[in-house]
Amino acid sequence: MLVAIGSHGDVVPFVALAERLLAAGHEVVLVTHRSLLPAGGQGVELVGIDSDPSTLLAGPAARSLRRGDLRGLYRARALFADYLLSAGGPTADSLDGADVVVASTFAMTAVAAARDHQVPVVRAHLWPEPSSLDGPMPLLPYSWLLPGAVRRSARSVQRRGEPLLAGFERRRSGRRMRVMPTRSEGFLTTDLGSLYAYSPALVPAEVCAPAHGQAGPAARATVTGWWTPRAGGLSAQTRQLLDDPGPPWLFVGFGSMPSLQPGRLLPLVEGICRAHGLRAVVQLGSTAAVPSAPAPPGSPVRLIGPEPHDALLPRMALAVHHGGAGTTGAVCRAGIPSVVVPHMADQFYWAHRLHALGVAPVGLPSAALRAPAVAVPMLSRLVARALSPRTVARARALGDRVREEDGVGAAVRWLEDVVGRA
């Protein structure tokens, strides 16, 4: 059983893993948001949960998270809790016959359900979640800039606070009121170990290696490489658009993140295109059915609907994106440079890693896009840096390296070995 809680980009890797496990002869159940259940009859048993990530991302809870508004986050805590709790019941109802549950980072209530039924758990993360306190904290923007002692303290607080995300209760102890989580499971709770579904070329495997002397499930971890879905083709309309001769193409898309309205975003992109002699395709959402749209006369910008990134991005010269884990992987595999506009959580970390590898300039926080007079010149400078020959060459070399990886195959082999010996 695979349980994936998160955005569209967080769920797609689990679909890829489910399909490969099925091809290897295993029976597979995929539990995820009903709104993100994959279409088609690929043979995987599908179980839907009612929480909708797009509603959460567009609501007050996510707005508070993007703004770092702690008071707003506290007021919206019930929204987070309901979102996470939604996986527990459907998981419990579908556990009959399960040999193992592979649960994503935020699937803590699914982990609780599995352990209640004595089904062993493997955790699967799309970003580093090291068991030691010394590693990075991708969900806390700019945490890599903190001094070591402060980072260790912050991670310790994070670890203690993770179980509270799925709900808590207040208990009086003498004269003091204590806040207690309803369950004890956190991001790292596991029985058999952890899988990290990103390339070791982007984050070295030793980042999530066990601390010296550490043993038990936390010490069993592997960085597999990205879990890449089966290659899909472009729609005929988009393929015809991209085949039209002309200047190089720029991709602009922010996945499931709420972005600027087209009336504000498209003129900004058009300004970038005219400054650098580019054309652009813009995706306004990863799942929204936005049809390819005719552009105004003379405009270098086109709107396109959902297209598989592994087919689309190799046709691009550059990608301006939000830095989600899935999009970051697709851009790296395409071998093209990035300009990252992070909105929240681990997106800042991936912007940092791409910049550190020399395949992207420094990230531009999404708040900067709200002021077009500032955003256009800033983005224009970043695009110029991303298109420099050195950055383009580094991105191409990184793409050549990571395309040789078979992350989902490595995950299947690891599961067969670890679960088989359990």
Secondary structure, DSSP 8 states (H G I E B T S, - for coil): -EEE-S-HHHHHHHHHHHHHHHHTT---EEEEEGGG---S--S-EEEEES--HHHHHHSHHHHHHHHT-HHHHHHTHHHHHHHHHTTHHHHHHT-TT-S-EEEETT-HHHHHHHHHTT--EEEEESS---SSTTS--TTSTTGGGS-HHHHHHHHHHHHHHGGGGG-EEEEEETTEEEEEESS---TT--SSEEEE-S-TTTS-GGGGS--TT--SGGG-EEE------------HHHHHHHHS-SS-EEEEE-TTS----HHHHHHHHHHHHHHHT-EEEEES-SSS----B---TT--EEEE----HHHHGGG-SEEEE---HHHHHHHHHHT--EEE---STTHHHHHHHHHHTTSS-----GGGGG-HHHHHHHHHHHHHHHTSHHHHHHHHHHHHHHTT--HHHHHHHHHHHHHHH-
